[in-house]
Amino acid sequence: MGYQPHMVDTVYRLITENMEQVYADKPGLRYRGADGQIVTVTFGAYAQDIRRCAGWLEEALRGAAGRRVCLLGHNSYPYAVAILALLAAETVQVPLNQNKSWEELAYELDLVEPDAILWDGADYPWRDQLLAAYGGRLLPIDGYAGCAPAALHEAADPKALSMIMFTSGTTGRSKGVMLNQWSIMVTGRDSICSWPPMVARAKAMGIPDEKFQLNHFSTLPLFHIAAYANLLHWPLYGTATNLADARTFYRDLADMPSESMAVVPAIAEMLHRDILRDRRDKLGPLWILMCSAAAFPRQTLLDLRDRGILIVQNYGMTETGSGGLVNEAQDDRHIATAGHTIPCMEYKLDGGELCMKGECLMLGYYKDPAATAEAIDAEGWLHTGDLARVDGEDFYTITGRKKNLIILGSGENVSPEELEGLLAACPAIKECIVREMGQKIGACICCDIAQQEEVRAYITELNRTLPLYKRIAAVEFSAGPLPRNAAGKLLRK
């Protein structure tokens, strides 16, 4: 367990030191090739392709620095290469969600006014509209193939705008979050604070040394801040990224055995079901789950922990450049909290709302000074919109969203997330949303028609444990999934 990361704080050093020197001969990235076979690329070869891509971009764009370049495609090796090459070439890159409707994509493209769009040419529903509107600016994402590797140089200003990532709010238009490479790299640098406790807990779990030479399984889309940050952080540790497809999840996991995986709640619940059904062997050597995107059921985390899975939770937002809170605690009291502080950030509670400031915060919202001023106050504090509490050991627990609070005629405030957490304990409920319905607390519930009475009985019993003002007085059932936005988040309105 004496393995130590090589910490750097710029993308240039990440490529030229970690990838080309310290870990050059180690596997850096794996993916499934066109012939169905797994391809393993060393960090050294990966870096050479990044150099090829950077040189190709410089020529194709007649000067890459400052150019706005969108990324549009499925997870792939060329996509990963392009992310690092665009950073090295000092462009402003914009990873887009290819699952959105043309109306949503057109809004984001029009706002950004890209100089070029790197895409994979897949047969998307909006393909014809894209070709008609931006055909002259489309470039193949693997267009660097066969090009000569280019010389790289340190960025003139690592804190200058280098990426725009669109948020996926549950209401209204998405906003372009402006970030720089520093905001991503600094959280990787500070992740070292979690390394010693992870090693200690791994030893306590009896994890052998050979399993601590990690391979990271990546199924989250690369336009998502968590997957994007992981792509930049794992080379700090010499850890290979195994690029997988959610549609062939178990096949990819079997062919690319992995010790670590980043998960959202839906994936965690799937793994949880398999483990409880004695299908642990399907997961291979997996023993670390990095949980993000939303709150995870406490019992799920406890069950996974008790079956040899180390839980690492990360709380953050696109606006915090992957920084925020981290939780590697495995004890019953803290395992379900959002986590504790990290060195590059400051924290406070303002009227119960979690506020943060520090080196990894966004530069603001693209072309939206009003929204920027609303989110970041005059003293530089980002108001997250999340309500929280903190205990004496500096662990924060998120209790709900400020904007989701239901304010009753009596003046009482009700957090819908609190009630949703209680409803989630009912096995018959597949998913639910709590919101105001005609000045009452109501719940929209997805469950099988045959189980509706079971759910009603559960709510009746639950209400007996709640104060009068928190009781669920109206219920709407749905046999099908509840509406979600393009990022998969449930819509509240």
Secondary structure, 3 states (H helix, E strand, C coil): CCCCCCCCCCHHHHHHHHHHHHCCCCEEEEEECCCCCEEEEEHHHHHHHHHHHHHHHHHHCCCCCCCEEEEECCCCHHHHHHHHHHHHCCCEEEECCCCCCHHHHHHHHHHHCCCEEEECCCCCCCHHHHHHHHHHHEEECCCCCCCCCCCCCCCCCCCCCCEEEECCCCCCCCCEEEECHHHHHHHHHHHHHHHHHHHHHHHHCCCCHHHHCCEEEECCCCCCHHHHHHHHHHHHCCCEEEECCHHHHHHHHHHCCCCEEEECHHHHHHHHHHHHCCCHHHHCCCCEEEECCCCCCHHHHHHHHHCCCEEEEEEECHHHCCCEEEECCCCCCCCCCCEECCCCEEEEEECCEEEEEECCCCCEECCCHHHHHHHECCCCCEEEEEEEEECCCCCEEEEEEHHHCEECCCCCEECHHHHHHHHCCCCCCCEEEEEEECCEEEEEEECCHHHHHHHHHHHHHHHCCCCHHHCCCEEEEECCCCCECCCCCECCC
